[in-house]
Amino acid sequence: MKKFLEIDEEFICENCGKKVEKLGYSCRNHCPYCLYSKHLDINPGDRKEDCHGMLEPIGIEINSKKGYVIVYKCKKCGAIRKNKAARDDDMDVIIKLSSNSNIY
């Protein structure tokens, strides 16, 4: 059974180096500037993943309920993860990513 732990914290993006502010309405788990994330969770917010590799955005899906969903591939272990795009994500980066992927 999956359990969602809400963790909304500031961080410095390990990919682009920019300071990322709290999201404020849900969990911040990826950089809004470059969309990279970090492989930290087994279940959302649990911080129990041992990998800690960088999650590279590799595609976009469109979900009728969630909107844009970013598809990630871990650069360390190869795991595929997905996460809903945030309101303040750089739309130009999302569009560029969507042009390089299959949109569902």
N, C-alpha and C positions, 0 to 999 in steps of 0.2 A: 504494500500500500504506500503510495507516494504521499509525502507530507510537505507542505510549502511553508518555509520559515521566511518571514519578511525581513530582509536585511537591506537597509538603504543607507549606504555610507559613501563618503568621498574617497577617491583614490587617485593616484597618478597612473595614467595609462602606460603600461610597459611597452606598448608598440610605438605610440607617437609622442609620449612624454608629457601630454597635456594634463592639467588638473581637471578632474571630473567631479562636479558637484553632485550632491544628493538629488535624486529624482523628485522626491516630495510627494508622490501619489502612489508609488509602488516600489518595487526593488530595483535599484540601479545595479545592473550586472554587466554592462558593456560600455565602451567608450562611445559617446555620441558623435565624436569627430571622425574616427576611423573605423568604428563598429567592432573592433577587436574586443575579445573577452578573455577570461582566464578559466581554465578547467579546474574549478575548486569544489564543485558540488556533485554528489551522487543524486540526491533529490534537492530541488530548489531551496537554497539557503542553508543547507546542512553543513557545508564546509568540510565534508568527510572524504572528498576525493584526494587520493595520494599523488596523482599525476602532476598537477599544477602547471601543465603546459599552456602555451598560448593557443587560444581558439581563434582561428582565422575565418573571417566571413567568406563563404564560398558561393552563396546563392541566396535567393529570396523566394519565399512562397507567399501566396496571397490566401488568407484564411477569411471566410465570410464573417466570422465573429471576432477574430483577433487583428485583422488587417494584415500589414506586412509582418512576416515572420522571417527572421534572419537564420540561415542555415550555416553552421560552423563546422569546421574540421580541426581537431586538435593536431597541432604541429608536432607534438611529442608522441602521442599514442595512437593517433588516427581516429579517435572516437568522433562520431557525428552528434551534434547537439543542435537544438533549435530554441530560439527565444523571440518573443514578440518585440518588435521595434518600439522604441520610446517616442513620445511626442516631440522631443527636442533632437532626435537623431538628424544628422546632416542628410537632407533629402537628395542632394546631388550624389552623395556616396551610395545611397540606396538605389538610385536610378542607374548609376554606373554598374553596381553589382547586379542589378536585375537584367541589364543588357548582356551580361556574361553568363547568365544562368537560365535554366528552365523555370519559368514561372508557372505554378500550378493553380 
